[in-house]
């Protein structure tokens, strides 16, 4: 039960932060075709961490940001966790960028 509440807290916190700074977080979003949507998002690391944990925290932040943005784009029939996958990450000194791809039949028709 604790794990679920921790994850919920992270998602809610990320949603609030991303709504304030979406212009800094969202790099690009577009349809590749009618069934495939790509979201390119930034994530910033936990400043208290160093080394590999710092990089991983930036990658996780980028992924959560992309998933939150995807949930806002599509209607409730699209489970962005089930149909989404990470295509690749790019890691920079002060951030990470995720290419998050959502594939589902007739995805273009499921916009909000």
N, C-alpha and C positions, 0 to 999 in steps of 0.2 A: 504494500500500500504506500509506503514511503517513496518508493521509486516512481510511482505514478504521479504523486504530488510534486516531486522534484522536477520531473519532466514537464508537467503542466506549468509550473512556475517559470521554467526556462522559456517555454514557448510564449507565455503571456508577456514576460519581460522583453523578449526579442520583438514581439509584435509592437509593443509600445515604443521601443527604441527605433525600430525600423520605420514607424510612421513619422517620427520626428526627423529622421535622417535618410529617408528613402533615396533622395537624390544622390547621396554619397554611396549608398549600398548597391542600388540597382545600376548595373553597367549597361545591360541591354536585354530586351525580350522580343521574341519574334516567332512566327510560325515557319517551320521548314516546309511543311505541307499541311493538308487539312487534318492529319492525325498526329502531328508531332509539333510540340511547342518547346522552345529553348529559353531558359532564363539564365542570364549570366549575372552573378552577384558577388559582392565583396563581403569578406568577414574580417574582423579585426581581432588580434590575439588578446588574451588576458595578460595585462601588463606585469602581473606578479610572477609570471612563468618565464622560464628560459629554455633554450634548446628545443628538443622535439616536442615536449608538451605545449610549448608556446605555438609552434606551427600547427599542431593538431587542434588547439583551441580556436585558431583563426579559421581552419578548414571547417570545423563544426559550426562556427558562427555563420560562415558563408552558406552552408547547407541549410541551416535553420532559416536564414533570411530568404533564401530561394523558395523554400517550402511555404513560408508565410505569404510571400508575394503570390505564389501560385494559387493558394487557397482563396485569395482575394480576386483573382482573375476569373476563375471558373466557378460554375454553379456546384451545388452540393452533390451532384451525380459523379463528379470527378474526385476520386480518392488520390490526391497528389502523392501520398506516401506509397501507395500500392503501384501506381502507374508511373511514378517518377524514378529516375535513377541518375546517379552522378556519371556524367560522360568523362569529365576530367577535372583536375584541379591545377591551378597555377599558383605557385607560392612565391611571394615577394617578401622583401625584408620587413615590411610593416603591415602586411595583409595577405590574404589568400583569396583567390577567385575560383568559384565553382561554376561549371557548365552543367546545369541541371536540366534534364530532358524528360518531358512527360509525353508518353505515347498512349493513345487511346483512340478507338474508332470514332470518327466524326467529332473530334475534339474541337474543331473550329465552331461547331454549332452549340457548344456548351459554355460559351462565354457568359459572364454575368451581364 
